[in-house]
């Protein structure tokens, strides 16, 4: 941990932050080296005594920067990290939790230790659970076992629309990316939130009452979504009851779609829920989308029963988020709301519309660009991500960064005609997301 990084994370003015940020880029050859030092300092300071308002989000935002970086040209790769570091500088940091004071517990077999972890977590005994976690982190087989079990445990608790699973999945992503030996520090804030945060098992209990047979092609990662089947599915997921949403997912599964394709249909519907949300009420569908998006690595190693239950939880989360973010009525479609005129200077219009919070204008411009050819589509991806990282980290708390990167990833992996929906959805979301450009103005 360098003194420079500590000063950066505690900067109080944007001018001081920018001065330190310029020195930072001179002292670190690459952003991941910097993030490795951040991971040794920041996580154990980002926890709450009570989590009614959710977990601190700057750490997850910094992890999202790793997903955005790979989509950016080399000259821009620091931008998402600086954006989210400014968020971390502004966010409340507590006295560091003394992880070294918790002894490692690694006696007995894997299953016995996991039962002890589960009992400790259920009782809110974080220190006991952390000691057992340290024992699981001591060897590769134990680590793999614990990762799967801990994510499965987090999946059952859908407090704040799956935030616990998403946060823990993000932390595991960073752990493998950095290949760090300080796994307890990297995982600490998500585990603390998982164990000490409020709990909600209502959705997982409802999903557990259902049975859903999955296609024999469960191992395939190919995405295939039949349009005629998808539209009724989308409508039931966004406007129907919980039982109707379950029935809609079961119908797709019965039609022979693989778990990957079912997850793809959920992602499309999740993007639709974000589009359908009233201004300022996007956070629940955003969390539901993130949970389903981050489900992929875990889902690839799940058995049929586990995969079935996870997909049902995802469907119910999207359904619940959609119901709570809009009044009753038909779900709107962005292609029906877009203007009919095609602007001439389309990219500048898109930039202006998003910057000035004209969400429907941004949709119109995005559709116009999508009709201009493949090279323009890639320019659209680049511009959307640039506009996401232009926004100050505290303004949208990393949600704009993660959603835009996820939308571009989905666009590049999905088949026609559905893939365009993700880019249009990202343009719409960036158009009505909270904005502040103080850091961008100082960086120049």
C-alpha positions as CSV (number, residue, x, y, z in Angstrom):
1,X,0.0,0.0,0.0
2,X,1.6,3.3,-1.0
3,X,1.2,6.6,0.7
4,X,0.0,8.0,-2.7
5,X,-2.9,5.6,-2.9
6,X,-3.9,6.3,0.7
7,X,-3.9,10.1,0.1
8,X,-6.0,9.6,-3.1
9,X,-8.6,7.5,-1.3
10,X,-8.9,10.3,1.3
11,X,-8.9,13.3,-1.0
12,X,-11.5,15.8,0.0
13,X,-11.5,18.2,-3.0
14,X,-11.6,17.3,-6.7
15,X,-8.6,19.5,-7.4
16,X,-6.5,17.6,-4.8
17,X,-7.8,14.4,-6.2
18,X,-6.8,15.2,-9.8
19,X,-3.3,16.3,-8.8
20,X,-2.8,13.0,-7.0
21,X,-4.4,11.0,-9.9
22,X,-1.9,12.4,-12.3
23,X,1.0,11.3,-10.0
24,X,-0.8,7.9,-9.7
25,X,-0.6,7.2,-13.4
26,X,3.1,8.0,-13.5
27,X,3.8,5.6,-10.6
28,X,1.8,2.6,-11.7
29,X,2.5,0.8,-15.0
30,X,-1.0,-0.5,-15.2
31,X,-4.4,-0.1,-13.4
32,X,-4.5,-3.6,-12.0
33,X,-1.3,-3.0,-10.0
34,X,-3.0,0.0,-8.5
35,X,-6.2,-2.0,-7.8
36,X,-4.1,-4.6,-6.1
37,X,-2.9,-2.0,-3.6
38,X,-6.4,-0.6,-3.2
39,X,-7.6,-4.1,-2.4
40,X,-5.1,-4.3,0.4
41,X,-6.4,-1.1,2.0
42,X,-10.0,-0.2,1.1
43,X,-12.2,-3.3,1.6
44,X,-11.8,-3.7,5.4
45,X,-12.9,0.0,5.8
46,X,-16.1,-0.4,3.8
47,X,-18.6,-1.9,6.1
48,X,-21.6,-0.8,8.1
49,X,-22.9,-1.6,11.5
50,X,-26.5,-1.6,10.0
51,X,-27.2,-2.2,6.4
52,X,-30.7,-0.8,5.9
53,X,-29.6,1.4,3.1
54,X,-27.4,-1.2,1.4
55,X,-23.7,-1.8,1.3
56,X,-21.0,0.8,0.4
57,X,-20.7,0.6,-3.4
58,X,-17.4,2.2,-4.4
59,X,-15.5,-1.1,-4.0
60,X,-18.0,-2.9,-6.4
61,X,-17.7,0.2,-8.7
62,X,-13.9,-0.3,-8.8
63,X,-14.4,-4.0,-9.7
64,X,-16.7,-2.9,-12.5
65,X,-13.9,-0.7,-13.8
66,X,-12.0,-4.0,-14.6
67,X,-14.9,-5.0,-16.9
68,X,-15.0,-1.6,-18.6
69,X,-11.3,-1.4,-19.0
70,X,-11.1,-4.3,-21.4
71,X,-13.6,-2.6,-23.7
72,X,-11.6,0.7,-23.9
73,X,-8.6,1.7,-26.0
74,X,-5.2,1.9,-24.1
75,X,-5.3,5.7,-23.7
76,X,-8.6,5.5,-21.8
77,X,-8.0,2.5,-19.5
78,X,-7.4,4.6,-16.4
79,X,-10.6,6.6,-16.7
80,X,-13.0,4.1,-15.1
81,X,-10.6,3.5,-12.2
82,X,-10.3,7.2,-11.5
83,X,-14.1,7.7,-11.7
84,X,-14.7,5.0,-9.1
85,X,-11.7,6.0,-7.0
86,X,-13.3,9.4,-6.6
87,X,-16.4,7.6,-5.5
88,X,-14.4,5.7,-2.9
89,X,-12.8,9.0,-1.7
90,X,-16.2,10.5,-1.1
91,X,-17.7,7.4,0.5
92,X,-17.6,6.9,4.2
93,X,-14.8,4.8,5.5
94,X,-14.7,3.2,8.9
95,X,-11.9,2.2,11.1
96,X,-10.3,-0.9,9.5
97,X,-11.7,-4.2,10.6
98,X,-8.9,-6.2,12.3
99,X,-8.9,-9.3,10.1
100,X,-5.6,-10.5,11.6
101,X,-7.2,-10.9,15.0
102,X,-9.5,-13.6,13.7
103,X,-7.8,-17.1,13.9
104,X,-8.1,-19.5,11.0
105,X,-10.3,-22.5,11.5
106,X,-9.4,-25.4,9.2
107,X,-10.0,-28.6,11.3
108,X,-12.5,-31.2,10.2
109,X,-13.7,-32.0,6.7
110,X,-15.1,-29.7,4.1
111,X,-18.8,-30.5,4.6
112,X,-18.5,-30.2,8.4
113,X,-16.7,-26.9,8.1
114,X,-19.3,-25.6,5.7
115,X,-22.2,-26.6,8.0
116,X,-20.4,-24.6,10.8
117,X,-20.0,-21.6,8.4
118,X,-23.7,-21.8,7.5
119,X,-24.7,-22.0,11.1
120,X,-22.5,-19.0,12.0
121,X,-23.8,-17.0,9.1
122,X,-27.4,-17.8,9.9
123,X,-26.8,-16.6,13.5
124,X,-25.0,-13.4,12.4
125,X,-21.8,-14.5,14.0
126,X,-19.4,-12.8,11.5
127,X,-16.2,-13.4,13.3
128,X,-16.8,-17.1,13.6
129,X,-17.7,-17.3,9.9
130,X,-14.6,-15.3,8.9
131,X,-12.4,-17.7,10.8
132,X,-13.9,-20.6,8.9
133,X,-13.6,-18.6,5.6
134,X,-9.8,-18.3,6.3
135,X,-9.6,-22.0,6.6
136,X,-11.3,-22.5,3.2
137,X,-8.9,-20.1,1.5
138,X,-5.8,-22.2,2.5
139,X,-5.8,-24.6,-0.5
140,X,-7.1,-24.7,-4.1
141,X,-9.7,-27.6,-3.6
142,X,-11.0,-25.9,-0.4
143,X,-11.2,-22.6,-2.2
144,X,-13.2,-24.0,-5.1
145,X,-15.6,-25.7,-2.8
146,X,-16.1,-22.6,-0.7
147,X,-16.7,-20.3,-3.7
148,X,-19.5,-22.5,-5.0
149,X,-21.1,-23.0,-1.6
150,X,-20.8,-19.3,-0.6
151,X,-22.3,-18.1,-3.8
152,X,-25.1,-20.7,-3.5
153,X,-25.8,-19.4,0.0
154,X,-25.8,-15.8,-1.1
155,X,-28.2,-16.6,-4.0
156,X,-30.9,-17.7,-1.5
157,X,-30.9,-14.3,0.2
158,X,-32.5,-11.8,-2.2
159,X,-32.4,-8.7,0.0
160,X,-32.4,-5.6,-2.2
161,X,-33.0,-7.6,-5.4
162,X,-30.1,-10.0,-5.2
163,X,-27.4,-7.4,-4.1
164,X,-25.7,-9.9,-1.8
165,X,-25.1,-12.4,-4.6
166,X,-23.9,-9.7,-7.0
167,X,-21.5,-8.1,-4.5
168,X,-20.0,-11.5,-3.6
169,X,-19.7,-12.5,-7.3
170,X,-17.9,-9.2,-8.0
171,X,-15.4,-9.8,-5.2
172,X,-14.7,-13.4,-6.4
173,X,-14.1,-11.9,-9.9
174,X,-11.5,-9.5,-8.5
175,X,-9.9,-12.2,-6.4
176,X,-9.2,-14.4,-9.5
177,X,-8.2,-11.3,-11.6
178,X,-5.6,-10.2,-9.1
179,X,-4.5,-13.7,-8.1
180,X,-3.9,-12.2,-4.6
181,X,-3.0,-14.0,-1.5
182,X,-5.1,-11.5,0.5
183,X,-8.4,-13.2,-0.3
184,X,-9.8,-12.6,3.1
185,X,-9.4,-8.8,2.5
186,X,-10.9,-8.9,-1.0
187,X,-13.9,-10.9,0.1
188,X,-14.4,-9.2,3.5
189,X,-17.0,-6.5,2.6
190,X,-19.3,-8.8,0.6
191,X,-19.2,-11.5,3.4
192,X,-19.8,-8.9,6.0
193,X,-22.8,-7.6,4.1
194,X,-24.0,-11.1,3.5
195,X,-23.9,-12.1,7.1
196,X,-24.8,-8.8,8.9
197,X,-27.2,-7.3,6.4
198,X,-31.0,-7.7,6.6
199,X,-32.3,-10.9,5.0
200,X,-35.1,-11.8,2.6
201,X,-35.7,-15.4,1.6
202,X,-39.2,-15.0,0.3
203,X,-38.3,-15.3,-3.4
204,X,-35.9,-18.2,-2.9
205,X,-38.6,-20.0,-0.9
206,X,-41.1,-19.5,-3.7
207,X,-38.6,-20.7,-6.3
208,X,-37.8,-23.8,-4.1
209,X,-41.4,-24.8,-4.3
210,X,-41.2,-25.1,-8.1
211,X,-39.8,-27.8,-10.3
212,X,-38.5,-27.0,-13.8
213,X,-36.8,-29.5,-16.1
214,X,-34.0,-28.1,-18.1
215,X,-32.8,-29.1,-21.6
216,X,-30.4,-31.9,-22.1
217,X,-28.1,-29.4,-23.8
218,X,-27.4,-27.8,-20.4
219,X,-23.7,-27.5,-21.1
220,X,-24.0,-25.4,-24.2
221,X,-23.2,-21.7,-24.0
222,X,-24.8,-20.8,-27.3
223,X,-27.6,-18.3,-27.0
224,X,-30.7,-19.0,-29.0
225,X,-34.0,-17.1,-28.3
226,X,-37.1,-17.6,-30.5
227,X,-38.7,-14.2,-31.0
228,X,-42.3,-15.6,-31.1
229,X,-41.7,-17.3,-27.8
230,X,-39.8,-14.4,-26.2
231,X,-42.4,-11.6,-26.6
232,X,-45.1,-13.4,-24.5
233,X,-42.4,-14.3,-22.0
234,X,-41.2,-10.7,-21.7
235,X,-44.8,-9.4,-21.2
236,X,-45.5,-11.9,-18.4
237,X,-42.3,-11.3,-16.7
238,X,-42.7,-7.5,-16.7
239,X,-46.4,-7.1,-16.1
240,X,-47.7,-10.5,-14.8
241,X,-47.9,-12.0,-11.4
242,X,-45.1,-14.0,-9.8
243,X,-46.8,-17.3,-10.7
244,X,-47.3,-16.1,-14.3
245,X,-43.5,-15.2,-14.5
246,X,-42.7,-18.7,-13.2
247,X,-45.0,-20.3,-15.8
248,X,-43.5,-18.2,-18.6
249,X,-39.9,-19.3,-17.7
250,X,-41.1,-22.9,-17.5
251,X,-42.7,-22.6,-21.0
252,X,-39.3,-21.6,-22.4
253,X,-37.5,-24.4,-20.6
254,X,-40.1,-26.9,-21.9
255,X,-39.5,-25.6,-25.4
256,X,-35.9,-27.0,-25.1
257,X,-33.9,-23.9,-24.5
258,X,-30.6,-24.3,-22.6
259,X,-29.9,-22.7,-19.2
260,X,-27.6,-20.2,-21.1
261,X,-30.5,-19.2,-23.4
262,X,-32.9,-19.0,-20.5
263,X,-30.5,-16.7,-18.7
264,X,-30.3,-14.7,-22.0
265,X,-34.0,-14.3,-22.1
266,X,-33.9,-13.1,-18.5
267,X,-31.2,-10.5,-19.4
268,X,-33.4,-9.2,-22.2
269,X,-36.4,-8.9,-20.0
270,X,-34.2,-7.4,-17.3
271,X,-33.1,-4.7,-19.7
272,X,-36.8,-4.1,-20.5
273,X,-37.6,-3.7,-16.8
274,X,-34.9,-0.9,-16.6
275,X,-36.3,0.8,-19.7
276,X,-39.8,0.6,-18.2
277,X,-38.9,2.1,-14.8
278,X,-40.1,5.5,-14.0
279,X,-37.5,8.3,-13.7
280,X,-35.5,7.8,-10.5
281,X,-36.9,4.3,-9.8
282,X,-34.4,2.2,-11.8
283,X,-32.4,0.8,-8.9
284,X,-34.4,-2.3,-8.3
285,X,-34.5,-3.5,-11.9
286,X,-30.8,-2.6,-12.2
287,X,-30.0,-4.8,-9.2
288,X,-32.1,-7.7,-10.6
289,X,-30.3,-7.4,-14.0
290,X,-26.9,-7.3,-12.3
291,X,-27.7,-10.4,-10.3
292,X,-28.7,-12.4,-13.5
293,X,-25.7,-11.0,-15.5
294,X,-23.2,-12.0,-12.8
295,X,-24.8,-15.4,-12.4
296,X,-23.0,-16.9,-15.5
297,X,-19.8,-18.3,-13.9
298,X,-21.7,-20.0,-11.1
299,X,-24.4,-21.3,-13.4
300,X,-21.9,-23.1,-15.6
301,X,-20.9,-25.3,-12.7
302,X,-24.3,-25.9,-11.3
303,X,-26.3,-29.1,-11.5
304,X,-29.8,-29.2,-13.0
305,X,-31.6,-28.5,-9.7
306,X,-29.3,-25.7,-8.7
307,X,-29.5,-24.1,-12.2
308,X,-33.3,-24.4,-12.3
309,X,-33.7,-22.7,-8.9
310,X,-31.3,-19.9,-9.8
311,X,-33.1,-19.1,-13.0
312,X,-36.4,-19.1,-11.2
313,X,-35.0,-16.7,-8.6
314,X,-33.8,-14.5,-11.4
315,X,-37.2,-14.5,-13.1
316,X,-38.9,-13.6,-9.8
317,X,-36.5,-10.8,-9.0
318,X,-37.0,-9.2,-12.4
319,X,-40.8,-9.6,-12.1
320,X,-40.8,-8.1,-8.6
321,X,-38.5,-5.2,-9.6
322,X,-40.6,-4.5,-12.6
323,X,-43.8,-4.4,-10.5
324,X,-42.3,-2.1,-7.9
325,X,-40.7,0.4,-10.3
326,X,-43.8,1.2,-12.5
327,X,-47.6,1.5,-12.0
328,X,-49.8,-1.2,-13.5
329,X,-50.1,-1.2,-17.3
330,X,-48.5,-2.6,-20.4
331,X,-44.7,-2.7,-20.6
332,X,-43.4,-0.1,-23.0
333,X,-40.9,-0.8,-25.8
334,X,-38.2,1.7,-26.7
335,X,-38.7,1.1,-30.4
336,X,-42.2,2.4,-30.0
337,X,-41.0,5.5,-28.1
338,X,-38.2,6.5,-30.4
339,X,-38.6,9.5,-32.6
340,X,-39.2,9.0,-36.4
341,X,-36.7,11.6,-37.5
342,X,-33.1,10.5,-38.1
343,X,-30.7,13.3,-36.9
344,X,-27.9,14.2,-39.4
345,X,-25.1,14.6,-36.9
346,X,-26.1,11.5,-35.0
347,X,-23.2,10.9,-32.6
348,X,-23.1,14.5,-31.5
349,X,-26.8,14.4,-30.9
350,X,-26.5,11.2,-28.9
351,X,-23.7,12.8,-26.8
352,X,-25.8,15.9,-26.2
353,X,-29.0,14.0,-25.4
354,X,-27.3,11.8,-22.8
355,X,-25.4,14.7,-21.3
356,X,-28.5,16.8,-21.0
357,X,-30.7,13.9,-19.8
358,X,-32.9,13.6,-22.8
359,X,-33.4,9.8,-22.6
360,X,-35.9,9.5,-25.5
361,X,-33.7,11.7,-27.7
362,X,-30.8,9.3,-26.9
363,X,-33.0,6.3,-27.9
364,X,-33.8,8.0,-31.2
365,X,-30.1,8.7,-31.9
366,X,-29.1,5.1,-30.9
367,X,-31.6,3.5,-33.3
368,X,-30.4,5.8,-36.1
369,X,-26.8,4.8,-35.5
370,X,-27.7,1.1,-35.4
371,X,-29.0,1.4,-38.9
372,X,-25.8,2.9,-40.3
373,X,-23.7,-0.3,-40.5
374,X,-21.3,-2.4,-38.4
375,X,-18.5,0.1,-38.1
376,X,-20.9,2.7,-36.7
377,X,-22.2,0.1,-34.2
378,X,-18.7,-0.3,-32.7
379,X,-18.4,3.5,-32.5
380,X,-21.7,3.5,-30.7
381,X,-20.3,1.0,-28.1
382,X,-17.3,3.2,-27.6
383,X,-19.3,6.4,-27.2
384,X,-21.7,4.8,-24.7
385,X,-18.8,3.6,-22.5
386,X,-17.1,7.0,-22.8
387,X,-20.3,8.7,-21.6
388,X,-20.6,6.3,-18.7
389,X,-17.0,7.0,-17.5
390,X,-17.5,10.7,-18.0
391,X,-20.0,10.7,-15.1
392,X,-18.7,11.2,-11.6
393,X,-18.6,7.9,-9.6
394,X,-20.7,9.1,-6.7
395,X,-23.5,10.3,-9.0
396,X,-24.6,6.8,-10.1
397,X,-22.5,4.7,-7.7
398,X,-21.0,2.5,-10.4
399,X,-24.3,1.3,-11.8
400,X,-23.9,3.2,-15.1
401,X,-20.4,1.7,-15.6
402,X,-21.4,-1.9,-14.8
403,X,-24.6,-1.7,-16.9
404,X,-23.0,-0.1,-19.9
405,X,-20.2,-2.7,-19.9
406,X,-22.7,-5.5,-19.4
407,X,-24.9,-4.2,-22.2
408,X,-22.0,-4.0,-24.6
409,X,-20.9,-7.6,-23.6
410,X,-24.4,-8.9,-24.1
411,X,-24.7,-7.0,-27.5
412,X,-21.5,-8.7,-28.7
413,X,-22.6,-12.2,-27.6
414,X,-26.3,-12.2,-28.5
415,X,-27.9,-13.2,-31.8
416,X,-30.0,-11.0,-34.0
417,X,-32.5,-9.4,-33.7
418,X,-32.2,-9.1,-29.9
419,X,-28.7,-7.8,-29.5
420,X,-29.6,-4.2,-30.5
421,X,-31.9,-4.0,-27.5
422,X,-29.0,-3.8,-25.1
423,X,-27.3,-0.8,-26.7
424,X,-30.5,1.1,-27.0
425,X,-31.3,0.3,-23.4
426,X,-27.8,1.5,-22.3
427,X,-28.4,4.8,-24.2
428,X,-31.8,5.2,-22.5
429,X,-30.4,4.5,-19.1
430,X,-27.5,6.8,-19.5
431,X,-30.0,9.4,-20.6
432,X,-32.0,9.4,-17.4
433,X,-29.3,8.3,-14.9
434,X,-28.2,10.9,-12.3
435,X,-25.2,12.9,-13.5
436,X,-22.4,15.1,-12.3
437,X,-19.3,16.0,-14.3
438,X,-17.1,17.7,-11.7
439,X,-14.2,15.2,-12.1
440,X,-14.4,15.1,-15.9
441,X,-14.2,18.9,-16.0
442,X,-11.1,18.9,-13.8
443,X,-9.3,16.1,-15.7
444,X,-10.0,17.8,-19.0
